[in-house]
């Protein structure tokens, strides 16, 4: 059994902790070109809509919708096309006009050699220095699978300097936050474009609560989005976090 209390490295880390090591504000000015992957229509707004609204005037931003948004059988026929339109309109609200739709099956994402080549070519052609991804800790199968598929491809791309994982269904182990206080209304308007999703759940109240909670790190009255940021050359935590996520999902599924 692992002896936590007698592990020297852990004891050294505990001894060196600051009184309250809060996530730090993310410096958006170092983003030169940003590529964003979202599993479903609405994830771009829920997970990082305020950040995209802040980035859009600063540098090129391209958002890639991975699935067709059809709802995995839980929505009427034709819902995928409706949601893809909602996705484009929501991005426009956020100031983003460049997007791509990969039309992978909603609810049952699986990697393939053809899709791998498509992503590698996209990374090579677009040359982003930041890639924003879903978190492997999210409680959605597509989010977990897509994160696992994309992470090694993005890490190997020569232009990519940072991976930024956002939260939707479960909080990330946040390293950084983005102040979106001045963009809350823009994010709300973008979310309102996702009428199909809003009819299925109270996403507005949920994301308001999450963003207000994350604003605690920035001071009274602030609102924020949180990210786990991992440099591609030095960060090596993804595998450990992914393993923890899979263990958690297995425990949840057995209850």
Helices and strands as residue ranges (DSSP letters): G 4-6, H 8-15, E 24-25, G 28-30, E 33-38, H 43-56, E 60-67, H 79-94, E 98-104, H 113-126, E 130-134, H 141-156, E 162-166, E 176-179, G 181-183, H 184-192, H 195-198, H 203-214, G 215-218, E 224-231, H 238-254
